[in-house]
Structure formats: C-alpha cells, structure tokens
Amino acid sequence: MREATGDLFGGAELHGIPTPTRWTVGVLVLAACIVASLGLGAVAIRPSELVSIAAAGLGWQPFGWTHESVQESVLMAIRLPRVLLCGLVGAALASSGAAIQGVFRNPLADPGLIGVSAGAAAATATAIVVGPRLLGSFSGLEIWLLPLAGFLGGTATTWVIVRLARRESGTVVSTMLLAGIAINALAGAITGFLVFLADDAQLRDITFWSLGSLGGATWPKVWVAALLMTPSVFLLPRLGGALNALLLGENDAHLLGVDPERLKRQVILLSALAVGAAVSMTGVIGFVGLVVPHLIRLALGPDHRSLLPAAPIWGASCLLLADLLSRTVAAPAEMPIGTFTAAAGAPFFLWMLSRRGDTGWV
C-alpha cells in the first residue's frame, strides 16, 4: 500500500512524468505560436521588430534594430491583448477538460458535456440582451457583466447537475451526464428565446459570440480574464495525485486517503469558474477541452501529475494557432475561431469514438 500510495502521490519513481526534453518542446512550441501570432497579420512585425518594441519601453535599442510607430501601436493595442487573452482561454479550457475527463474517467468528457459551457452561454446571452437595461448609468461595470454572468451561469448549472446526481452512496456519474444533456437542451432553448427578443445590435453580438471570436480583446478584458481563469489553471494541477487515485475507483481512492466527493466538487467548481469566464469573454469555442488533453495523454501517458501541468501549455498553443488561421486565411476578413476548432475537433472526436474500445478507460 505504501508503495502504491507513493507512486500515485509523488514517489520517487514517476513513470508518467515527461522528460525535460518533452517540456522543452512544449515551451518552444508555445513560444513559436506567440511570436507568430504577434507578428503575422495585416501589419507584419518581424521578430527583431518585436524585440525593438519591447526594448524601446526600457529605453534600450539592441543591435540598432528599429520599428515603425504603427507597428508599436498595432502590437500594444491589438495583437498583444488578443494573444494574451487567447492563451488564457486555451489554457483554461484544456485544464478544465483534462480535469473533468479525470473525474469521469472518460476521455470523451469535456466541460460542454455536463452543461458548464451551455449554462455559461445562456447566462451570457441573457446579459447581452438584458444587461444594458439593468446597468443603466453604471456603464463602468460592463466589463464585469459578461464574465460574472458566465461564471454564475456555469456554476448554477453545475450545482443543479451535482444535486440531481447526488445519492446517499455518492455522486452518480451516469446521472450527471444525463442531466448535462438535459441542461444543454434547456440552455439552448433559453438562448434561442433571447435571440428572438434581441434587437439588431444584440442579435449581431450573440451571433458572433456564439461562433467564438477573439476580435474584441482589450486590456481590461485581459485583466479580468487573468483574475478569473488563473486560479483554476494553477490549482487544478495540484489535484493530479488525487485524480490518479480516482482512476482506481472511488472505494480504492478512499482507502488511499482521497475524498472522491470533495474532489469532484473541487474539479467541477474550478472548471465552472474557468469555462464560464472563457465563454463570456470569447464565446463558445468547442473541442479544445476534449482534444488537447487526449493528445497529451497519448504522448505522455495517463498520469495526471504530467497531464494537468502540460494541458495549459498545449491548450494555449492550439488556440493561438487556430486564432492565427482564423484571421489570416481569409484576410482581411476574419473567420470565427470556433469554426476552426470545430473543423479540427469534430473529426478527431469521431476517430476517438471509432476506437473507443481500445482506450482502456472505464
């Protein structure tokens, strides 16, 4: 028992922990995606010009490199907040997806499956339609309205689902999944009703938001997103050892000192915070929380002490790449980022279903 516990919770022999080379590859890929996202677009900015702009703020001009004022304006006002928000959203979605898959012990699970995304979406659509009337003269609170609505919507639906799935013996995962299906349908109906009530401007906002977009990224949104998403991104990896124990079954996890019910509540609440904020900021971006954790699992193994820290790195990289494609493929027009994640994620999901019997998950 001691040997098993040490292996699950941080013993010396961590067979699933990636080598430094794998971590280096992940960080380099993320850095390359960041540089490409900052430099490519209608106004091209070379890496040397990126360094020049950054150094200019410190009063230093390295190697005689220079840049134009328009490049600095585009970088600081448009590109940099967009890249930071994109990275935060990708990290939050991938981390939440990996943790939820661990709780359900199913690689086909993601935040949308249990209704977190749908609840956040319905609440955010409500805020778009009703919010301006409620705020009135308090226009300075608009930056907080959608994130708060998304978090409350995701948390409320999560609470309802958990309550429905609670039994004396514990939380029944199958009931939770069925409740999630019903919540998804109900939230879709609410969103449809709000579309019927919306005026032209609100309808346009809901339409673009429902497809997913990072076009409205601003510095205030970045600060709000960082405040709401960062806690989940950093706290979820701390649950890796407990999620490893849960893979053995709830009874065995309890024998190893893990409270399965408390673990489920922690994962679901942290995921609701991250996903609710992400949905309210950028709209519905699907499949990131499903595909990225599974790809990492194929490369690094099922150890959540490796999976959860790696998920934010690769989630941010994948979403940055999708955003780069969305704004360059049809330039000067910008395509909704949700179309790219769906185009890549849906076939991958079907492939996962086709080999469902070989996954080795419960």
URPEQUI-V843061 format. One record per pair of residues at least 12 apart in sequence whose C-alpha atoms are under 10 Angstrom apart, sorted by the first residue. I is the first residue (numbers start at 1). J is the second residue. If there is no record, write none. Layout:
i:I j:J
i:I j:J
This chain:
i:1 j:255
i:1 j:256
i:2 j:256
i:4 j:245
i:4 j:256
i:5 j:241
i:5 j:245
i:5 j:253
i:5 j:255
i:5 j:256
i:5 j:257
i:6 j:241
i:7 j:241
i:7 j:244
i:7 j:245
i:8 j:240
i:8 j:241
i:8 j:242
i:8 j:243
i:8 j:244
i:8 j:245
i:8 j:256
i:8 j:303
i:8 j:304
i:8 j:305
i:9 j:239
i:9 j:240
i:9 j:241
i:9 j:242
i:9 j:243
i:9 j:244
i:9 j:245
i:9 j:256
i:9 j:305
i:10 j:240
i:10 j:241
i:10 j:305
i:14 j:303
i:14 j:305
i:14 j:306
i:15 j:300
i:15 j:301
i:15 j:303
i:15 j:306
i:16 j:297
i:16 j:299
i:16 j:300
i:16 j:301
i:16 j:302
i:16 j:303
i:16 j:304
i:16 j:305
i:16 j:306
i:16 j:307
i:17 j:300
i:17 j:301
i:17 j:302
i:17 j:303
i:17 j:304
i:17 j:305
i:17 j:306
i:17 j:307
i:18 j:299
i:18 j:300
i:18 j:301
i:18 j:303
i:18 j:305
i:18 j:306
i:18 j:307
i:18 j:310
i:19 j:300
i:19 j:306
i:22 j:299
i:22 j:300
i:22 j:310
i:23 j:306
i:23 j:309
i:23 j:310
i:23 j:313
i:26 j:310
i:26 j:311
i:26 j:313
i:26 j:314
i:26 j:317
i:27 j:310
i:27 j:313
i:27 j:314
i:27 j:317
i:28 j:313
i:28 j:317
i:29 j:313
i:29 j:314
i:29 j:317
i:29 j:318
i:30 j:87
i:30 j:313
i:30 j:314
i:30 j:315
i:30 j:316
i:30 j:317
i:30 j:318
i:30 j:320
i:30 j:321
i:31 j:313
i:31 j:317
i:32 j:317
i:32 j:321
i:33 j:83
i:33 j:87
i:33 j:316
i:33 j:317
i:33 j:318
i:33 j:319
i:33 j:320
i:33 j:321
i:33 j:324
i:34 j:80
i:34 j:83
i:34 j:84
i:34 j:86
i:34 j:87
i:34 j:316
i:34 j:317
i:34 j:320
i:34 j:321
i:34 j:324
i:35 j:47
i:35 j:50
i:35 j:83
i:36 j:320
i:36 j:321
i:36 j:324
i:37 j:79
i:37 j:80
i:37 j:82
i:37 j:83
i:37 j:320
i:37 j:321
i:37 j:322
i:37 j:323
i:37 j:324
i:37 j:325
i:37 j:327
i:38 j:50
i:38 j:74
i:38 j:75
i:38 j:76
i:38 j:78
i:38 j:79
i:38 j:80
i:38 j:81
i:38 j:82
i:38 j:83
i:38 j:324
i:39 j:71
i:39 j:75
i:39 j:79
i:39 j:80
i:40 j:79
i:40 j:324
i:40 j:327
i:40 j:328
i:41 j:74
i:41 j:79
i:41 j:324
i:41 j:327
i:41 j:328
i:41 j:331
i:41 j:332
i:42 j:74
i:42 j:327
i:42 j:328
i:42 j:331
i:42 j:332
i:43 j:70
i:43 j:71
i:43 j:74
i:43 j:75
i:44 j:71
i:44 j:74
i:44 j:75
i:45 j:67
i:45 j:68
i:45 j:71
i:45 j:72
i:45 j:74
i:45 j:75
i:46 j:67
i:46 j:71
i:48 j:62
i:48 j:63
i:48 j:65
i:48 j:66
i:48 j:67
i:49 j:65
i:49 j:66
i:49 j:67
i:49 j:68
i:49 j:71
i:49 j:72
i:50 j:65
i:50 j:66
i:50 j:67
i:50 j:71
i:50 j:72
i:50 j:75
i:51 j:65
i:51 j:66
i:51 j:67
i:52 j:64
i:52 j:65
i:52 j:66
i:52 j:67
i:52 j:68
i:52 j:72
i:53 j:65
i:53 j:66
i:53 j:67
i:53 j:68
i:53 j:69
i:53 j:71
i:53 j:72
i:53 j:73
i:53 j:75
i:53 j:76
i:54 j:72
i:54 j:76
i:56 j:72
i:76 j:218
i:76 j:219
i:77 j:217
i:77 j:218
i:77 j:219
i:78 j:215
i:78 j:216
i:78 j:217
i:78 j:218
i:78 j:219
i:79 j:215
i:79 j:217
i:79 j:218
i:80 j:217
i:80 j:218
i:80 j:219
i:80 j:222
i:81 j:214
i:81 j:216
i:81 j:217
i:81 j:218
i:81 j:219
i:81 j:220
i:81 j:221
i:81 j:222
i:81 j:223
i:82 j:214
i:82 j:215
i:82 j:216
i:82 j:217
i:82 j:218
i:82 j:219
i:82 j:221
i:82 j:222
i:82 j:320
i:82 j:323
i:83 j:214
i:83 j:217
i:83 j:222
i:83 j:316
i:83 j:319
i:83 j:320
i:83 j:323
i:83 j:324
i:84 j:217
i:84 j:218
i:84 j:219
i:84 j:222
i:84 j:223
i:84 j:225
i:84 j:226
i:84 j:316
i:84 j:320
i:85 j:214
i:85 j:216
i:85 j:217
i:85 j:218
i:85 j:219
i:85 j:221
i:85 j:222
i:85 j:223
i:85 j:224
i:85 j:225
i:85 j:226
i:85 j:278
i:85 j:281
i:85 j:282
i:85 j:316
i:85 j:320
i:86 j:213
i:86 j:214
i:86 j:217
i:86 j:222
i:86 j:278
i:86 j:281
i:86 j:282
i:86 j:315
i:86 j:316
i:86 j:317
i:86 j:318
i:86 j:319
i:86 j:320
i:86 j:321
i:86 j:322
i:86 j:323
i:87 j:312
i:87 j:313
i:87 j:314
i:87 j:315
i:87 j:316
i:87 j:317
i:87 j:318
i:87 j:319
i:87 j:320
i:88 j:222
i:88 j:225
i:88 j:226
i:88 j:228
i:88 j:229
i:88 j:230
i:88 j:233
i:88 j:274
i:88 j:278
i:88 j:312
i:88 j:313
i:88 j:315
i:88 j:316
i:88 j:319
i:88 j:320
i:89 j:214
i:89 j:225
i:89 j:226
i:89 j:229
i:89 j:230
i:89 j:274
i:89 j:275
i:89 j:277
i:89 j:278
i:89 j:279
i:89 j:281
i:89 j:282
i:89 j:285
i:89 j:288
i:89 j:312
i:89 j:315
i:89 j:316
i:89 j:319
i:89 j:320
i:90 j:278
i:90 j:285
i:90 j:288
i:90 j:289
i:90 j:292
i:90 j:311
i:90 j:312
i:90 j:313
i:90 j:314
i:90 j:315
i:90 j:316
i:90 j:317
i:90 j:318
i:90 j:319
i:90 j:320
i:91 j:229
i:91 j:230
i:91 j:232
i:91 j:233
i:91 j:274
i:91 j:278
i:91 j:288
i:91 j:289
i:91 j:292
i:91 j:309
i:91 j:310
i:91 j:311
i:91 j:312
i:91 j:313
i:91 j:314
i:91 j:315
i:91 j:316
i:91 j:317
i:91 j:318
i:91 j:319
i:92 j:225
i:92 j:228
i:92 j:229
i:92 j:230
i:92 j:231
i:92 j:232
i:92 j:233
i:92 j:234
i:92 j:236
i:92 j:270
i:92 j:271
i:92 j:273
i:92 j:274
i:92 j:275
i:92 j:276
i:92 j:277
i:92 j:278
i:92 j:288
i:92 j:289
i:92 j:311
i:92 j:312
i:92 j:315
i:92 j:316
i:93 j:110
i:93 j:111
i:93 j:229
i:93 j:233
i:93 j:271
i:93 j:274
i:93 j:275
i:93 j:276
i:93 j:278
i:93 j:279
i:93 j:285
i:93 j:286
i:93 j:287
i:93 j:288
i:93 j:289
i:93 j:290
i:93 j:292
i:93 j:293
i:93 j:311
i:93 j:312
i:93 j:315
i:93 j:316
i:93 j:319
i:94 j:110
i:94 j:111
i:94 j:233
i:94 j:271
i:94 j:275
i:94 j:287
i:94 j:288
i:94 j:289
i:94 j:290
i:94 j:291
i:94 j:292
i:94 j:293
i:94 j:294
i:94 j:308
i:94 j:310
i:94 j:311
i:94 j:312
i:94 j:313
i:94 j:314
i:94 j:315
i:94 j:316
i:94 j:318
i:94 j:319
i:95 j:232
i:95 j:233
i:95 j:234
i:95 j:235
i:95 j:236
i:95 j:237
i:95 j:270
i:95 j:271
i:95 j:274
i:95 j:275
i:95 j:288
i:95 j:289
i:95 j:292
i:95 j:293
i:95 j:307
i:95 j:308
i:95 j:309
i:95 j:310
i:95 j:311
i:95 j:312
i:95 j:313
i:95 j:314
i:95 j:315
i:96 j:110
i:96 j:111
i:96 j:232
i:96 j:233
i:96 j:236
i:96 j:267
i:96 j:268
i:96 j:269
i:96 j:270
i:96 j:271
i:96 j:272
i:96 j:273
i:96 j:274
i:96 j:275
i:96 j:288
i:96 j:289
i:96 j:290
i:96 j:293
i:96 j:308
i:96 j:311
i:96 j:312
i:97 j:109
i:97 j:110
i:97 j:111
i:97 j:112
i:97 j:113
i:97 j:271
i:97 j:275
i:97 j:287
i:97 j:288
i:97 j:289
i:97 j:290
i:97 j:291
i:97 j:292
i:97 j:293
i:97 j:294
i:97 j:308
i:97 j:311
i:97 j:315
i:98 j:110
i:98 j:111
i:98 j:236
i:98 j:237
i:98 j:271
i:98 j:289
i:98 j:290
i:98 j:291
i:98 j:292
i:98 j:293
i:98 j:294
i:98 j:296
i:98 j:297
i:98 j:304
i:98 j:307
i:98 j:308
i:98 j:309
i:98 j:310
i:98 j:311
i:98 j:312
i:99 j:111
i:99 j:236
i:99 j:237
i:99 j:239
i:99 j:240
i:99 j:243
i:99 j:264
i:99 j:267
i:99 j:268
i:99 j:270
i:99 j:271
i:99 j:289
i:99 j:293
i:99 j:304
i:99 j:307
i:99 j:308
i:99 j:311
i:100 j:113
i:100 j:114
i:100 j:243
i:100 j:264
i:100 j:267
i:100 j:268
i:100 j:271
i:100 j:289
i:100 j:290
i:101 j:243
i:101 j:289
i:101 j:290
i:101 j:293
i:101 j:294
i:102 j:240
i:102 j:242
i:102 j:243
i:102 j:244
i:102 j:245
i:102 j:246
i:102 j:247
i:102 j:264
i:102 j:267
i:102 j:302
i:102 j:303
i:102 j:304
i:102 j:307
i:102 j:308
i:102 j:361
i:103 j:173
i:103 j:242
i:103 j:243
i:103 j:244
i:103 j:246
i:103 j:247
i:103 j:260
i:103 j:263
i:103 j:264
i:103 j:265
i:103 j:267
i:103 j:268
i:104 j:172
i:104 j:173
i:104 j:174
i:104 j:176
i:104 j:177
i:104 j:243
i:104 j:246
i:104 j:247
i:104 j:264
i:104 j:361
i:104 j:362
i:105 j:173
i:105 j:243
i:105 j:244
i:105 j:246
i:105 j:247
i:105 j:248
i:105 j:249
i:105 j:360
i:105 j:361
i:105 j:362
i:106 j:247
i:106 j:356
i:106 j:359
i:106 j:360
i:106 j:361
i:106 j:362
i:107 j:290
i:107 j:291
i:107 j:293
i:107 j:294
i:107 j:297
i:107 j:349
i:107 j:352
i:107 j:353
i:107 j:356
i:107 j:359
i:107 j:360
i:107 j:361
i:107 j:362
i:108 j:289
i:108 j:290
i:108 j:291
i:108 j:294
i:108 j:349
i:108 j:352
i:108 j:353
i:108 j:356
i:108 j:361
i:109 j:177
i:109 j:289
i:109 j:290
i:109 j:291
i:110 j:271
i:110 j:286
i:110 j:287
i:110 j:288
i:110 j:289
i:110 j:290
i:110 j:291
i:110 j:293
i:111 j:154
i:111 j:180
i:111 j:268
i:111 j:271
i:111 j:272
i:111 j:274
i:111 j:275
i:111 j:276
i:111 j:286
i:111 j:287
i:111 j:288
i:111 j:289
i:111 j:290
i:112 j:180
i:112 j:181
i:112 j:184
i:112 j:275
i:112 j:284
i:112 j:285
i:112 j:286
i:112 j:287
i:112 j:289
i:112 j:290
i:113 j:176
i:113 j:177
i:113 j:178
i:113 j:179
i:113 j:180
i:113 j:181
i:113 j:183
i:113 j:184
i:113 j:290
i:114 j:154
i:114 j:157
i:114 j:158
i:114 j:161
i:114 j:162
i:114 j:173
i:114 j:176
i:114 j:177
i:114 j:178
i:114 j:179
i:114 j:180
i:114 j:181
i:114 j:182
i:114 j:183
i:114 j:184
i:114 j:268
i:115 j:153
i:115 j:154
i:115 j:155
i:115 j:156
i:115 j:157
i:115 j:158
i:115 j:160
i:115 j:161
i:115 j:176
i:115 j:177
i:115 j:178
i:115 j:179
i:115 j:180
i:115 j:181
i:115 j:182
i:115 j:183
i:115 j:184
i:115 j:185
i:115 j:186
i:115 j:187
i:115 j:272
i:116 j:150
i:116 j:151
i:116 j:153
i:116 j:154
i:116 j:155
i:116 j:156
i:116 j:157
i:116 j:158
i:116 j:159
i:116 j:161
i:116 j:180
i:116 j:183
i:116 j:184
i:116 j:268
i:116 j:269
i:116 j:271
i:116 j:272
i:116 j:273
i:116 j:274
i:116 j:275
i:116 j:276
i:116 j:279
i:117 j:150
i:117 j:151
i:117 j:153
i:117 j:154
i:117 j:155
i:117 j:157
i:117 j:158
i:117 j:184
i:117 j:187
i:117 j:271
i:117 j:272
i:117 j:275
i:117 j:276
i:117 j:277
i:117 j:278
i:117 j:279
i:117 j:280
i:117 j:283
i:117 j:284
i:117 j:285
i:117 j:286
i:118 j:150
i:118 j:153
i:118 j:154
i:118 j:157
i:118 j:180
i:118 j:181
i:118 j:183
i:118 j:184
i:118 j:185
i:118 j:186
i:118 j:187
i:118 j:188
i:118 j:190
i:118 j:191
i:118 j:276
i:118 j:279
i:118 j:284
i:119 j:149
i:119 j:150
i:119 j:151
i:119 j:152
i:119 j:153
i:119 j:154
i:119 j:155
i:119 j:156
i:119 j:157
i:119 j:158
i:119 j:180
i:119 j:183
i:119 j:184
i:119 j:186
i:119 j:187
i:119 j:188
i:119 j:190
i:119 j:191
i:119 j:272
i:119 j:276
i:119 j:279
i:120 j:146
i:120 j:147
i:120 j:148
i:120 j:149
i:120 j:150
i:120 j:151
i:120 j:152
i:120 j:153
i:120 j:154
i:120 j:155
i:120 j:156
i:120 j:157
i:120 j:158
i:120 j:187
i:120 j:272
i:120 j:273
i:120 j:275
i:120 j:276
i:120 j:277
i:120 j:278
i:120 j:279
i:120 j:280
i:120 j:283
i:120 j:284
i:121 j:146
i:121 j:149
i:121 j:150
i:121 j:151
i:121 j:153
i:121 j:154
i:121 j:184
i:121 j:187
i:121 j:188
i:121 j:190
i:121 j:191
i:121 j:206
i:121 j:209
i:121 j:210
i:121 j:275
i:121 j:276
i:121 j:279
i:121 j:280
i:121 j:283
i:121 j:284
i:122 j:149
i:122 j:150
i:122 j:153
i:122 j:154
i:122 j:184
i:122 j:186
i:122 j:187
i:122 j:188
i:122 j:189
i:122 j:190
i:122 j:191
i:122 j:192
i:122 j:194
i:122 j:280
i:123 j:146
i:123 j:147
i:123 j:148
i:123 j:149
i:123 j:150
i:123 j:151
i:123 j:152
i:123 j:153
i:123 j:154
i:123 j:156
i:123 j:187
i:123 j:190
i:123 j:191
i:123 j:276
i:123 j:280
i:124 j:145
i:124 j:146
i:124 j:147
i:124 j:148
i:124 j:149
i:124 j:150
i:124 j:151
i:124 j:152
i:124 j:153
i:124 j:154
i:124 j:191
i:124 j:206
i:124 j:209
i:124 j:276
i:124 j:277
i:124 j:279
i:124 j:280
i:124 j:281
i:124 j:283
i:125 j:146
i:125 j:149
i:125 j:150
i:125 j:190
i:125 j:191
i:125 j:192
i:125 j:193
i:125 j:194
i:125 j:195
i:125 j:198
i:125 j:202
i:125 j:203
i:125 j:205
i:125 j:206
i:125 j:207
i:125 j:209
i:125 j:210
i:125 j:280
i:125 j:283
i:126 j:146
i:126 j:149
i:126 j:150
i:126 j:153
i:126 j:190
i:126 j:191
i:126 j:193
i:126 j:194
i:126 j:195
i:126 j:198
i:126 j:206
i:127 j:142
i:127 j:145
i:127 j:146
i:127 j:147
i:127 j:148
i:127 j:149
i:127 j:150
i:127 j:194
i:127 j:280
i:128 j:142
i:128 j:145
i:128 j:146
i:128 j:149
i:128 j:194
i:128 j:198
i:128 j:201
i:128 j:202
i:128 j:203
i:128 j:205
i:128 j:206
i:128 j:280
i:129 j:194
i:129 j:195
i:129 j:197
i:129 j:198
i:129 j:199
i:129 j:201
i:129 j:202
i:129 j:203
i:129 j:205
i:129 j:206
i:130 j:194
i:130 j:197
i:130 j:198
i:130 j:202
i:131 j:145
i:131 j:146
i:131 j:149
i:132 j:145
i:143 j:220
i:143 j:221
i:143 j:224
i:143 j:281
i:144 j:220
i:144 j:221
i:144 j:224
i:144 j:225
i:144 j:280
i:145 j:280
i:146 j:276
i:146 j:277
i:146 j:279
i:146 j:280
i:146 j:281
i:147 j:221
i:147 j:224
i:147 j:225
i:147 j:228
i:147 j:273
i:147 j:274
i:147 j:276
i:147 j:277
i:147 j:278
i:147 j:279
i:147 j:280
i:147 j:281
i:147 j:282
i:148 j:224
i:148 j:228
i:148 j:273
i:148 j:276
i:148 j:277
i:148 j:280
i:149 j:276
i:149 j:277
i:149 j:279
i:149 j:280
i:150 j:272
i:150 j:273
i:150 j:274
i:150 j:275
i:150 j:276
i:150 j:277
i:150 j:278
i:150 j:279
i:150 j:280
i:150 j:281
i:150 j:283
i:151 j:228
i:151 j:269
i:151 j:271
i:151 j:272
i:151 j:273
i:151 j:274
i:151 j:275
i:151 j:276
i:151 j:277
i:151 j:278
i:151 j:279
i:151 j:280
i:152 j:272
i:152 j:273
i:152 j:276
i:152 j:277
i:153 j:187
i:153 j:272
i:153 j:273
i:153 j:276
i:153 j:277
i:153 j:280
i:154 j:268
i:154 j:269
i:154 j:271
i:154 j:272
i:154 j:273
i:154 j:274
i:154 j:275
i:154 j:276
i:154 j:277
i:154 j:279
i:155 j:268
i:155 j:269
i:155 j:270
i:155 j:271
i:155 j:272
i:155 j:273
i:155 j:275
i:155 j:276
i:156 j:269
i:156 j:272
i:157 j:179
i:157 j:180
i:157 j:183
i:157 j:184
i:157 j:187
i:157 j:272
i:158 j:176
i:158 j:179
i:158 j:180
i:158 j:183
i:158 j:265
i:158 j:268
i:158 j:269
i:158 j:271
i:158 j:272
i:159 j:265
i:159 j:268
i:159 j:269
i:159 j:272
i:160 j:176
i:160 j:179
i:160 j:180
i:160 j:183
i:161 j:175
i:161 j:176
i:161 j:177
i:161 j:178
i:161 j:179
i:161 j:180
i:161 j:182
i:161 j:183
i:162 j:175
i:162 j:176
i:162 j:177
i:162 j:179
i:162 j:180
i:162 j:264
i:162 j:265
i:162 j:268
i:163 j:176
i:164 j:176
i:164 j:178
i:164 j:179
i:165 j:177
i:165 j:178
i:165 j:179
i:166 j:261
i:170 j:250
i:170 j:260
i:170 j:261
i:171 j:260
i:171 j:261
i:171 j:264
i:171 j:265
i:191 j:206
i:191 j:210
i:194 j:206
i:195 j:207
i:205 j:283
i:206 j:283
i:207 j:283
i:208 j:282
i:208 j:283
i:208 j:284
i:208 j:335
i:208 j:336
i:208 j:338
i:209 j:279
i:209 j:280
i:209 j:281
i:209 j:282
i:209 j:283
i:209 j:284
i:209 j:285
i:209 j:336
i:209 j:338
i:210 j:279
i:210 j:282
i:210 j:283
i:210 j:284
i:210 j:285
i:210 j:336
i:210 j:338
i:211 j:282
i:211 j:283
i:211 j:284
i:211 j:285
i:211 j:286
i:211 j:335
i:211 j:336
i:211 j:337
i:211 j:338
i:211 j:339
i:211 j:342
i:212 j:279
i:212 j:280
i:212 j:281
i:212 j:282
i:212 j:283
i:212 j:284
i:212 j:285
i:212 j:286
i:212 j:335
i:212 j:336
i:212 j:337
i:212 j:338
i:212 j:339
i:212 j:340
i:212 j:341
i:213 j:281
i:213 j:282
i:213 j:283
i:213 j:284
i:213 j:285
i:213 j:323
i:213 j:326
i:213 j:334
i:213 j:335
i:213 j:336
i:213 j:337
i:213 j:338
i:213 j:339
i:214 j:281
i:214 j:282
i:214 j:283
i:214 j:323
i:214 j:326
i:214 j:327
i:214 j:334
i:214 j:336
i:214 j:337
i:214 j:338
i:215 j:282
i:215 j:323
i:215 j:327
i:215 j:334
i:215 j:335
i:215 j:336
i:215 j:337
i:216 j:281
i:216 j:282
i:217 j:281
i:217 j:282
i:221 j:281
i:221 j:282
i:222 j:281
i:224 j:277
i:224 j:281
i:225 j:274
i:225 j:277
i:225 j:278
i:225 j:280
i:225 j:281
i:226 j:274
i:226 j:277
i:227 j:277
i:228 j:270
i:228 j:273
i:228 j:274
i:228 j:275
i:228 j:276
i:228 j:277
i:228 j:278
i:229 j:270
i:229 j:271
i:229 j:272
i:229 j:273
i:229 j:274
i:229 j:275
i:229 j:276
i:229 j:277
i:229 j:278
i:230 j:273
i:230 j:274
i:231 j:270
i:231 j:273
i:231 j:274
i:232 j:266
i:232 j:267
i:232 j:269
i:232 j:270
i:232 j:271
i:232 j:272
i:232 j:273
i:232 j:274
i:232 j:275
i:233 j:270
i:233 j:271
i:233 j:274
i:233 j:308
i:233 j:309
i:233 j:311
i:233 j:312
i:234 j:308
i:234 j:309
i:234 j:312
i:235 j:266
i:235 j:267
i:235 j:270
i:235 j:308
i:235 j:309
i:236 j:266
i:236 j:267
i:236 j:270
i:236 j:271
i:236 j:304
i:236 j:305
i:236 j:308
i:236 j:309
i:237 j:304
i:237 j:305
i:237 j:306
i:237 j:307
i:237 j:308
i:237 j:309
i:237 j:310
i:237 j:311
i:237 j:312
i:238 j:304
i:238 j:305
i:238 j:308
i:238 j:309
i:239 j:263
i:239 j:266
i:239 j:267
i:239 j:304
i:239 j:305
i:239 j:308
i:240 j:303
i:240 j:304
i:240 j:305
i:240 j:306
i:240 j:307
i:240 j:308
i:240 j:309
i:241 j:258
i:241 j:303
i:241 j:304
i:241 j:305
i:241 j:306
i:242 j:254
i:242 j:256
i:242 j:257
i:242 j:258
i:242 j:259
i:242 j:260
i:242 j:263
i:242 j:304
i:242 j:305
i:243 j:258
i:243 j:260
i:243 j:263
i:243 j:264
i:243 j:267
i:243 j:303
i:243 j:304
i:243 j:305
i:244 j:302
i:244 j:303
i:244 j:304
i:244 j:305
i:245 j:257
i:245 j:258
i:245 j:260
i:245 j:304
i:246 j:258
i:246 j:259
i:246 j:260
i:246 j:263
i:246 j:264
i:247 j:302
i:247 j:303
i:247 j:304
i:247 j:361
i:247 j:362
i:248 j:362
i:249 j:362
i:275 j:289
i:282 j:337
i:282 j:338
i:283 j:336
i:283 j:337
i:283 j:338
i:284 j:337
i:284 j:338
i:285 j:319
i:285 j:336
i:285 j:337
i:285 j:338
i:285 j:339
i:285 j:340
i:285 j:341
i:285 j:342
i:286 j:337
i:286 j:338
i:286 j:339
i:286 j:340
i:286 j:341
i:286 j:342
i:286 j:343
i:286 j:345
i:286 j:346
i:287 j:338
i:287 j:340
i:287 j:341
i:287 j:342
i:287 j:343
i:287 j:344
i:287 j:345
i:287 j:346
i:287 j:348
i:287 j:349
i:288 j:314
i:288 j:315
i:288 j:316
i:288 j:318
i:288 j:319
i:288 j:338
i:288 j:341
i:288 j:342
i:288 j:344
i:288 j:345
i:289 j:311
i:289 j:315
i:289 j:345
i:290 j:345
i:290 j:346
i:290 j:348
i:290 j:349
i:291 j:315
i:291 j:318
i:291 j:341
i:291 j:344
i:291 j:345
i:291 j:346
i:291 j:348
i:291 j:349
i:291 j:352
i:292 j:310
i:292 j:311
i:292 j:312
i:292 j:313
i:292 j:314
i:292 j:315
i:292 j:316
i:292 j:317
i:292 j:318
i:292 j:319
i:292 j:345
i:293 j:307
i:293 j:308
i:293 j:310
i:293 j:311
i:293 j:312
i:293 j:314
i:293 j:315
i:294 j:307
i:294 j:311
i:294 j:348
i:294 j:352
i:295 j:307
i:295 j:311
i:295 j:314
i:296 j:308
i:296 j:310
i:296 j:311
i:296 j:314
i:296 j:315
i:297 j:310
i:297 j:311
i:298 j:359
i:302 j:361
i:318 j:341
i:319 j:337
i:319 j:338
i:319 j:340
i:319 j:341
i:320 j:337
i:321 j:337
i:321 j:340
i:321 j:341
i:322 j:336
i:322 j:337
i:322 j:338
i:322 j:339
i:322 j:340
i:322 j:341
i:322 j:344
i:323 j:335
i:323 j:336
i:323 j:337
i:323 j:338
i:323 j:340
i:323 j:341
i:324 j:337
i:325 j:337
i:325 j:340
i:326 j:338
i:326 j:339
i:326 j:340
i:326 j:341
